[in-house]
Amino acid sequence: MYRECVFEGVRFRVRAGFLVGAARFERCTFIRCDFGEHRSFCADYLDCSFVGPVKGAVFYGQAPEGNHYDGKRNMFEGNDFTEAVLHNVGFRGGIDATLQRWSAGFDPTSLMNG
């Protein structure tokens, strides 16, 4: 459980040895973090803020089959992406785009896959 933490410049990359597993992030801020190759299969993100570039990350609303947490439903809501620049980011497993905050005029539907 991470509550009201600030992660600045953290490398959330599998190759860097960082896996979030079934962590829960509540009201955390991610500032200019390296999300390249990041796959968040089982973590919860509630009311978090993302600032700066977010590249190559995939967030899941439900753990995919064959994963250690096979079928776990993840909470992903109230997150603020208004200050994020998204590049090659995906939201899968039923994440509801309407429960997140986006920059004015940004349409997140192209990022939502299944």
Backbone as a printed PyTorch tensor [residue, N CA C, xyz], in Angstrom:
tensor([[[  0.8500,  -1.1750,   0.0000],
         [  0.0000,   0.0000,   0.0000],
         [  0.8950,   1.2360,   0.0000]],

        [[  0.6770,   2.0790,  -0.9940],
         [  1.3750,   3.3630,  -1.0830],
         [  0.3100,   4.4390,  -1.0350]],

        [[  0.3810,   5.2900,  -0.0410],
         [ -0.6410,   6.3140,   0.1370],
         [  0.0230,   7.6810,   0.1900]],

        [[ -0.4140,   8.5770,  -0.7270],
         [  0.0680,   9.9590,  -0.7990],
         [  1.5790,  10.0370,  -0.9700]],

        [[  2.1420,   9.1230,  -1.7360],
         [  3.5740,   9.1170,  -2.0230],
         [  3.8520,   9.9270,  -3.2820]],

        [[  5.0510,  10.4390,  -3.3590],
         [  5.5060,  11.1270,  -4.5640],
         [  6.6630,  10.3180,  -5.1210]],

        [[  6.4920,   9.8660,  -6.3620],
         [  7.5350,   9.1350,  -7.0690],
         [  8.0600,  10.0690,  -8.1480]],

        [[  9.3100,  10.4710,  -8.0330],
         [  9.8820,  11.3950,  -9.0110],
         [ 11.0850,  10.7390,  -9.6710]],

        [[ 10.9960,  10.5810, -11.0000],
         [ 12.0980,  10.0020, -11.7570],
         [ 12.3270,   8.5150, -11.5100]],

        [[ 11.3610,   7.8290, -10.9490],
         [ 11.5060,   6.3920, -10.6660],
         [ 11.4180,   5.6030, -11.9710]],

        [[ 12.2280,   4.5730, -12.0900],
         [ 12.2090,   3.7040, -13.2710],
         [ 11.2990,   2.5130, -12.9880]],

        [[ 10.0540,   2.6180, -13.4160],
         [  9.0820,   1.5400, -13.2570],
         [  9.2040,   0.5800, -14.4360]],

        [[ 10.3790,   0.0580, -14.6500],
         [ 10.6550,  -0.8030, -15.8000],
         [ 11.0020,  -2.1980, -15.3180]],

        [[ 10.4700,  -3.1970, -16.0160],
         [ 10.7750,  -4.5830, -15.6740],
         [ 12.2790,  -4.8320, -15.7590]],

        [[ 12.9150,  -4.3320, -16.8040],
         [ 14.3660,  -4.5440, -16.9710],
         [ 15.1850,  -3.8400, -15.9030]],

        [[ 14.5890,  -2.8600, -15.2600],
         [ 15.2770,  -2.1770, -14.1610],
         [ 15.0080,  -2.9080, -12.8430]],

        [[ 14.2500,  -4.0150, -12.9230],
         [ 13.9850,  -4.8120, -11.7260],
         [ 12.7950,  -4.3590, -10.9180]],

        [[ 11.9360,  -3.5320, -11.4900],
         [ 10.8090,  -3.0080, -10.7280],
         [  9.5060,  -3.6110, -11.2200]],

        [[  8.8260,  -4.3230, -10.3460],
         [  7.5000,  -4.8630, -10.6190],
         [  6.5560,  -4.3490,  -9.5370]],

        [[  5.3940,  -3.8470,  -9.9260],
         [  4.4650,  -3.3360,  -8.9120],
         [  3.6300,  -4.4510,  -8.3000]],

        [[  3.5620,  -5.6170,  -8.9430],
         [  2.7920,  -6.7270,  -8.3830],
         [  1.3630,  -6.3120,  -8.0840]],

        [[  0.8880,  -6.6550,  -6.9130],
         [ -0.4840,  -6.3320,  -6.4980],
         [ -0.4950,  -5.1180,  -5.5720]],

        [[  0.3750,  -4.1560,  -5.8340],
         [  0.4340,  -2.9450,  -5.0100],
         [ -0.8450,  -2.1310,  -5.1470]],

        [[ -1.0730,  -1.2860,  -4.1880],
         [ -2.2000,  -0.3540,  -4.2230],
         [ -1.6260,   1.0460,  -4.0410]],

        [[ -1.9050,   1.9280,  -5.0160],
         [ -1.4430,   3.3140,  -4.9770],
         [ -2.6570,   4.2080,  -4.7690]],

        [[ -2.6730,   4.9470,  -3.6750],
         [ -3.7800,   5.8660,  -3.3740],
         [ -3.2460,   7.2840,  -3.2620]],

        [[ -3.8060,   8.1930,  -4.0670],
         [ -3.4480,   9.6090,  -4.0470],
         [ -1.9360,   9.8250,  -4.1880]],

        [[ -1.3010,   9.0220,  -5.0180],
         [  0.1360,   9.1490,  -5.2720],
         [  0.3600,  10.0220,  -6.5100]],

        [[  1.5430,  10.6040,  -6.5730],
         [  1.9230,  11.4210,  -7.7170],
         [  3.1570,  10.8110,  -8.3670]],

        [[  3.0750,  10.6370,  -9.6730],
         [  4.1800,  10.0970, -10.4620],
         [  4.6880,  11.2230, -11.3560]],

        [[  5.8990,  11.7200, -11.0640],
         [  6.4590,  12.8600, -11.7830],
         [  7.6350,  12.3940, -12.6430]],

        [[  7.5050,  12.5690, -13.9560],
         [  8.5780,  12.2310, -14.9040],
         [  9.1890,  10.8540, -14.6140]],

        [[  8.3470,   9.8800, -14.3690],
         [  8.8170,   8.5120, -14.1240],
         [  8.9880,   7.7760, -15.4440]],

        [[  9.8990,   6.8270, -15.4620],
         [ 10.1670,   6.0290, -16.6560],
         [  9.2830,   4.7790, -16.6040]],

        [[  8.2370,   4.7600, -17.4310],
         [  7.3130,   3.6370, -17.4750],
         [  7.5730,   2.7290, -18.6810]],

        [[  8.6910,   2.8810, -19.3710],
         [  8.9870,   2.0520, -20.5290],
         [  8.9200,   0.5760, -20.1770]],

        [[  8.1760,  -0.1920, -20.9600],
         [  7.9980,  -1.6310, -20.7540],
         [  7.2220,  -1.9690, -19.4890]],

        [[  6.6170,  -1.0050, -18.8540],
         [  5.8720,  -1.2350, -17.6140],
         [  4.5610,  -1.9610, -17.9110]],

        [[  4.2920,  -3.0360, -17.2050],
         [  3.0360,  -3.7710, -17.3140],
         [  2.4530,  -3.8870, -15.9180]],

        [[  1.3750,  -3.1890, -15.6930],
         [  0.7310,  -3.1890, -14.3830],
         [ -0.4790,  -4.1150, -14.4320]],

        [[ -0.2240,  -5.4180, -14.2580],
         [ -1.2660,  -6.4360, -14.3690],
         [ -2.2260,  -6.4600, -13.1820]],

        [[ -1.7240,  -6.1840, -11.9850],
         [ -2.5020,  -6.4840, -10.7730],
         [ -2.6110,  -5.3390,  -9.7740]],

        [[ -2.1140,  -4.1600, -10.1080],
         [ -2.0840,  -3.0620,  -9.1480],
         [ -3.3280,  -2.1840,  -9.2260]],

        [[ -3.6530,  -1.5560,  -8.1130],
         [ -4.7380,  -0.5830,  -8.0210],
         [ -4.1390,   0.8210,  -8.0630]],

        [[ -4.8160,   1.7200,  -8.7740],
         [ -4.4280,   3.1360,  -8.8320],
         [ -5.6780,   3.9510,  -8.5630]],

        [[ -5.7000,   4.6460,  -7.4300],
         [ -6.8730,   5.4180,  -7.0370],
         [ -6.4840,   6.8670,  -6.7720]],

        [[ -7.0670,   7.7730,  -7.5240],
         [ -6.8570,   9.2110,  -7.3340],
         [ -5.3880,   9.6100,  -7.4290]],

        [[ -4.6590,   8.9800,  -8.3320],
         [ -3.2420,   9.2950,  -8.5420],
         [ -3.0960,  10.3330,  -9.6500]],

        [[ -1.9660,  11.0290,  -9.6450],
         [ -1.6590,  12.0230, -10.6760],
         [ -0.4000,  11.6100, -11.4120]],

        [[ -0.4350,  11.7900, -12.7350],
         [  0.7080,  11.4780, -13.5820],
         [  1.1470,  12.7720, -14.2460]],

        [[  2.4250,  13.1140, -14.0810],
         [  2.9680,  14.3810, -14.5850],
         [  4.1490,  14.0860, -15.4940]],

        [[  4.1370,  14.6740, -16.6870],
         [  5.2330,  14.4840, -17.6220],
         [  4.9900,  13.2890, -18.5240]],

        [[  6.0330,  12.8550, -19.2270],
         [  5.8510,  11.7670, -20.1870],
         [  5.5770,  10.4290, -19.5110]],

        [[  4.6330,   9.7060, -20.0740],
         [  4.3600,   8.3190, -19.6930],
         [  4.4590,   7.5420, -20.9960]],

        [[  5.5140,   6.7400, -21.1230],
         [  5.7870,   6.0560, -22.3940],
         [  5.8210,   4.5430, -22.2000]],

        [[  5.1550,   3.8370, -23.1050],
         [  5.2800,   2.3850, -23.1630],
         [  4.6570,   1.6080, -22.0310]],

        [[  3.7380,   2.1890, -21.3000],
         [  3.1080,   1.5060, -20.1670],
         [  1.7760,   0.8830, -20.5800]],

        [[  1.4290,  -0.2130, -19.9060],
         [  0.1130,  -0.8140, -20.0840],
         [ -0.4600,  -1.0630, -18.6900]],

        [[ -1.6380,  -0.5120, -18.4560],
         [ -2.3380,  -0.6750, -17.1850],
         [ -3.5500,  -1.5770, -17.4150]],

        [[ -3.8090,  -2.4590, -16.4860],
         [ -4.8980,  -3.4240, -16.6200],
         [ -5.9660,  -3.2070, -15.5480]],

        [[ -7.2200,  -3.2670, -15.9710],
         [ -8.3470,  -3.2180, -15.0350],
         [ -8.6570,  -4.5880, -14.4600]],

        [[ -8.1560,  -5.6200, -15.1160],
         [ -8.3030,  -6.9870, -14.6320],
         [ -7.0760,  -7.7720, -15.0690]],

        [[ -6.5170,  -8.5310, -14.1450],
         [ -5.3250,  -9.3130, -14.4650],
         [ -5.6350, -10.3030, -15.5850]],

        [[ -4.7730, -10.3790, -16.5850],
         [ -5.0190, -11.3040, -17.6920],
         [ -4.8850, -12.7610, -17.2550]],

        [[ -5.5350, -13.6380, -17.9850],
         [ -5.4320, -15.0660, -17.7000],
         [ -3.9900, -15.5170, -17.8380]],

        [[ -3.6060, -16.4570, -17.0060],
         [ -2.2420, -16.9640, -17.0380],
         [ -1.2950, -16.1660, -16.1630]],

        [[ -1.7480, -15.0540, -15.6200],
         [ -0.9560, -14.2450, -14.7030],
         [ -1.1060, -14.8400, -13.3090]],

        [[ -0.1310, -14.6150, -12.4540],
         [ -0.1750, -15.1320, -11.0790],
         [ -1.4800, -14.7490, -10.3650]],

        [[ -2.0080, -13.5700, -10.6660],
         [ -3.2540, -13.0880, -10.0570],
         [ -4.4160, -13.2410, -11.0330]],

        [[ -4.4140, -14.3110, -11.7860],
         [ -5.3850, -14.6290, -12.8280],
         [ -6.7920, -14.1070, -12.5170]],

        [[ -7.2320, -13.1020, -13.2740],
         [ -8.5950, -12.5860, -13.1490],
         [ -8.8350, -11.5760, -12.0470]],

        [[ -7.8080, -11.2170, -11.2590],
         [ -7.9990, -10.2280, -10.1830],
         [ -8.5290,  -8.9300, -10.7820]],

        [[ -9.5690,  -8.3860, -10.1870],
         [-10.1270,  -7.1010, -10.6200],
         [ -9.3490,  -5.9870,  -9.9360]],

        [[ -8.7980,  -5.0810, -10.7270],
         [ -8.0080,  -3.9650, -10.1980],
         [ -8.8480,  -2.6980, -10.1740]],

        [[ -8.6430,  -1.8920,  -9.1570],
         [ -9.3310,  -0.6050,  -9.0740],
         [ -8.4680,   0.4250,  -9.7900]],

        [[ -9.0710,   1.1010, -10.7570],
         [ -8.3650,   2.1180, -11.5280],
         [ -9.3670,   3.2350, -11.7730]],

        [[ -9.3590,   4.2090, -10.8530],
         [-10.3390,   5.2930, -10.9920],
         [ -9.8720,   6.5690, -10.3120]],

        [[-10.3690,   7.6800, -10.8260],
         [-10.0610,   8.9920, -10.2570],
         [ -8.6570,   9.4800, -10.5640]],

        [[ -7.9700,   8.8470, -11.4810],
         [ -6.5920,   9.2300, -11.7940],
         [ -6.5530,  10.4380, -12.7230]],

        [[ -5.5730,  11.2970, -12.4930],
         [ -5.4550,  12.5580, -13.2140],
         [ -4.3090,  12.4870, -14.2180]],

        [[ -4.6590,  12.5240, -15.4920],
         [ -3.6800,  12.5050, -16.5730],
         [ -3.6030,  13.8570, -17.2800]],

        [[ -4.1260,  14.9160, -16.6550],
         [ -4.1810,  16.2250, -17.3140],
         [ -2.7940,  16.8170, -17.5530]],

        [[ -1.7970,  16.4260, -16.7610],
         [ -0.4360,  16.9460, -16.9410],
         [  0.5020,  15.9010, -17.5210]],

        [[ -0.0650,  14.8000, -18.0050],
         [  0.7470,  13.7290, -18.5810],
         [  0.7980,  13.8590, -20.0970]],

        [[  1.8950,  13.3930, -20.6600],
         [  2.0400,  13.2800, -22.1030],
         [  2.1620,  11.7820, -22.3650]],

        [[  1.1290,  11.2140, -22.9880],
         [  1.0680,   9.7670, -23.1720],
         [  1.6080,   9.3530, -24.5370]],

        [[  2.5420,   8.4190, -24.5280],
         [  3.1340,   7.8660, -25.7530],
         [  3.1050,   6.3520, -25.6450]],

        [[  2.4290,   5.7010, -26.5840],
         [  2.3990,   4.2410, -26.6110],
         [  1.9490,   3.6700, -25.2630]],

        [[  0.8470,   4.1830, -24.7540],
         [  0.2760,   3.7450, -23.4820],
         [ -1.0340,   3.0330, -23.7730]],

        [[ -1.2910,   1.9590, -23.0330],
         [ -2.5380,   1.2310, -23.2000],
         [ -3.2540,   1.0100, -21.8830]],

        [[ -4.5560,   0.9960, -21.9510],
         [ -5.4010,   0.7000, -20.7970],
         [ -6.2640,  -0.4880, -21.2070]],

        [[ -6.1050,  -1.6110, -20.5340],
         [ -6.7780,  -2.8420, -20.9360],
         [ -7.5650,  -3.4330, -19.7760]],

        [[ -8.3290,  -4.4590, -20.1100],
         [ -9.0290,  -5.2080, -19.0590],
         [-10.1680,  -4.4590, -18.4220]],

        [[-10.8370,  -3.6060, -19.1990],
         [-12.0410,  -2.9650, -18.6960],
         [-11.8490,  -1.6890, -17.8970]],

        [[-10.7260,  -0.9990, -18.0410],
         [-10.5660,   0.2990, -17.3680],
         [-11.5520,   1.2750, -17.9870]],

        [[-12.2550,   1.9920, -17.1420],
         [-13.2750,   2.9460, -17.5810],
         [-12.6500,   4.3330, -17.7390]],

        [[-12.5420,   4.7890, -18.9830],
         [-11.9370,   6.0980, -19.2740],
         [-12.7080,   7.2440, -18.6350]],

        [[-14.0150,   7.0700, -18.4500],
         [-14.8230,   8.1570, -17.8910],
         [-14.5550,   8.3810, -16.4050]],

        [[-13.8760,   7.4510, -15.7610],
         [-13.5640,   7.5920, -14.3330],
         [-12.2000,   8.2270, -14.0900]],

        [[-11.5380,   8.6700, -15.1800],
         [-10.2250,   9.3140, -15.0850],
         [-10.3620,  10.7640, -15.5380]],

        [[ -9.3440,  11.5830, -15.2330],
         [ -9.3250,  12.9760, -15.6990],
         [ -8.2960,  13.0990, -16.8150]],

        [[ -8.7060,  13.7580, -17.9020],
         [ -7.8660,  13.9140, -19.0890],
         [ -7.7590,  15.3900, -19.4500]],

        [[ -6.7560,  15.7420, -20.2220],
         [ -6.6140,  17.1100, -20.7110],
         [ -7.8140,  17.4580, -21.5840]],

        [[ -8.1820,  18.7280, -21.5710],
         [ -9.3090,  19.1870, -22.3850],
         [ -9.0790,  18.8130, -23.8440]],

        [[-10.0870,  18.2260, -24.4540],
         [-10.0190,  17.8520, -25.8580],
         [ -9.3410,  16.5170, -26.1320]],

        [[ -8.7520,  15.8900, -25.1180],
         [ -8.0910,  14.5950, -25.3240],
         [ -9.1480,  13.4820, -25.3180]],

        [[ -9.0900,  12.6110, -26.3200],
         [-10.0020,  11.4800, -26.4000],
         [ -9.2360,  10.1870, -26.0930]],

        [[ -9.4360,   9.6160, -24.9120],
         [ -8.6810,   8.4310, -24.5190],
         [ -9.1670,   7.1200, -25.1100]],

        [[-10.2450,   7.1410, -25.8910],
         [-10.8150,   5.8880, -26.3660],
         [ -9.8420,   5.0710, -27.2140]],

        [[ -8.9100,   5.7180, -27.8970],
         [ -7.9450,   4.9670, -28.6990],
         [ -6.9560,   4.2030, -27.8310]],

        [[ -6.8480,   4.5580, -26.5570],
         [ -5.9300,   3.8900, -25.6300],
         [ -6.5740,   2.7150, -24.9070]],

        [[ -7.8950,   2.6170, -25.0220],
         [ -8.6430,   1.5880, -24.2960],
         [ -8.7690,   0.3410, -25.1640]],

        [[ -8.1820,  -0.7240, -24.7230],
         [ -8.2410,  -2.0000, -25.4520],
         [ -8.8250,  -3.0710, -24.5470]],

        [[-10.0260,  -3.4570, -24.8210],
         [-10.6520,  -4.5590, -24.0860],
         [-10.8370,  -4.3760, -22.6620]]])
